[in-house]
């Protein structure tokens, strides 16, 4: 099944949850972490989910480790 053929509310919610739950892994480089967010943004766009840019920035910052 192609993830983006279904534009139901459940699919959109799952894509947004993926963004919300994304965290930087221990030892992960910042460029790799940013790439994960870029891929997530592209997936959301392919699923016809509109997300404000500030929402992405907010979750990028929240995903950084406290250190």
N, C-alpha and C positions, 0 to 999 in steps of 0.2 A: 504494500500500500504506500502510495506517495503521501508523505506527511502534509503536503501543501495542497492537495486536491480537495481536502475537506476544510471548508472555511467556517465550520460551526463554532459556536461560542466556546465549547469545550476545548477545541484545538487552539483557539486564540488564548484562552486562559493558560493552557499548558505552556505555550511559547513564552508568555509573560512571566510565568513562574520560573521558567528556566533562567531568564534574565535576572529575576529577583534573587534567586538562590545561588548565583554564580559568585564564587570566592576565589581569591588568589591562593593557589596551593603552595605549600612550603617548598622553597627552592625554585619556584617558577619565576622566570624572568618577566619583567614588566612588558616588553614587546609581545611575548607569548600570551600574557594575560590580556593585553589590549586586542590581540588577534581573536581571542575567544569572544570578546564583546562584539567585534566587527562581524564575526560569523553569526552570532546571535541576532544582531541587527538585520543582517541580510535575510536570515530565516524568517524573522518577523515581517519584513517587507514582502517576502515571497508569499507569506500567509495572509497578506493584505491587512496586517496589523499596524496601525499608526501609533508610534510612541514618540513623545516629545524628546528633543535632544537633551534637555535638562534631566530627564528621567534616566537616560543612559549614564550621564556624568555622575549623577547621584549614586547609582548602583556600582559604578566603577570605583568610586571613592569608598563606599561602604564595604566593598569586597577586599580592600587592602587589609593586611594583618595590622594589628595594633602597633607592632614594633616598627 
